[in-house]
Amino acid sequence: MEMAIFRRDYHTADSIVHFMDFYNSMQMKYLASDLLNKGLSPNNISDAFTRAIKVAKSSGIDVRKHFRPVFSGIGSEIISDCKLSRLGYGLVLLNADAKISVVALWQVDILNKFFE
């Protein structure tokens, strides 16, 4: 009988993938839950996150470099969260509900910088 997490053989490719996931995770400085402090609800964040992932995939962006599922503690609760790169954070904000003033102001600021 073997333990479920034990593997007798490891492939070099698996080790490289795990290392790259770890490295990419170290570059992700944002959490999706940070957007709760900006006025977004969990549903707003979830919807924006789903759209951001679709944008990344359809643009050919390596999703694993910008989005990593994690668990976070808020108060006494453990929630599903996501570590985000700078690009991932921007994609989530860009795809969030523009009725939220922080989102609308951020989108306008991005466009102003783009057109300069």
TAPE-V658987 format. One record per helix or strand of 3 or more residues. SS is the DSSP state (helix for helix, strand for strand). FROM is the first residue (numbers start at 1). LEN is the number of residues. If there is no record, write none. Layout:
<<SS FROM LEN> <SS FROM LEN>>
This chain:
<<helix 12 16> <helix 32 7> <helix 42 17> <helix 63 3> <strand 67 8> <strand 77 8> <helix 86 9> <helix 101 15>>
